[in-house]
Amino acid sequence: MSDSTHTGQVSDALKQSLSCLPGGLPDAMVERILRCVHYEPVIGIMGKSGAGKSSLCNTLFSPPPASVDAVRGCTRRVNRYHVRRGSHTLYIADFPGIAETPELDRQYRWLYRAWSSKLDLIVWGLKADERAWKDDLRCYRELLNAGAEPERFLFVLTQADKMEPCREWDNSNHQPSANQSENLAIKTELAMTLFAAVHPVIAVSATENYNLERWAEALIQALPLNSCSAVSRHLNTGLRTERVQNTAREGFVSIAGTIFDEAASVVQTSGKLVRQLQRLRQRFLSLIHVVWHLLF
């Protein structure tokens, strides 16, 4: 069954559940719900050149949206890719990496500032084995000074398999050794402190498929409520864990609750009608919870 068929059926069911509301309120509420369903998020990928930003992006979403070059930075401008699943579209803004040359950095920092307010979330890749993050810090602080909101940034330690002592990486189980794990924990704590990160910083390896499920869960939790369900739709199937889906579903139910409350606020209420609206709200949100998987 197609997405449009599912959406049509859900739309009819929602209108029926709201049919006791006056005037055009049911139609207006369902229209707002559907606008949220078809919202097209934009995620920015930023950080230092060679940090594995594009590789991480390709591992998260299917089909892989970004080109990758093992020798030189591939991205010289903002590449805007789209990932499409059925009628849903996600945009990835893949930014050029900083710290290649001073001349390019001046251009790139301008791009970062110009785009920062247009993004639902900014994923910032920090190389796990990097000794100095001064360029990342300088660029990040410039964005904050220009008005960017700290909660819109999700920092991630990339290329965890290269953390010293890199020769100890457990190739059979695709995970770090005890020594590497200890060093990754130290670097994670350092990143949290230096960047005053709002969201958890998690160490991952795209090539080794290490910690990606945990990081996908952090990604969905960091997203604004209006985009977490839409983004969850585009994750690779193996990354749509139960926790990812529960977080996205509850976020969407919360939005539906706000839509209901704003619509109900225009209804002239008495004590009896208030109680009826409360029961209707509970039934409406229960229905949203049940049909979420048909919408996303």
Secondary structure, 3 states (H helix, E strand, C coil): CCHHHHHHHHHHHHHHHCCCCCCCHHHHHHHHHHHHHCCCCEEEEEEECCCCHHHHHHHHECCCCCCCCCCCCCCCCCEEEEEEECCEEEEEEECCCECCCHHHHHHHHHHHHHHHCCCCEEEEEEECCCCCCHHHHHHHHHHHHCCCCHHHEEEEEECHHHCCCHHHCECCCCECCHHHHHHHHHHHHHHHHHCCCCCCCEECECCCCECHHHHHHHHHHHCCHHHHHHHHHHECHHHCCHHHHHHHHHHHHHHHHHHHHHHHCCCCCCHHHHHHHHHHHHHHHHHHHHHHHHHC
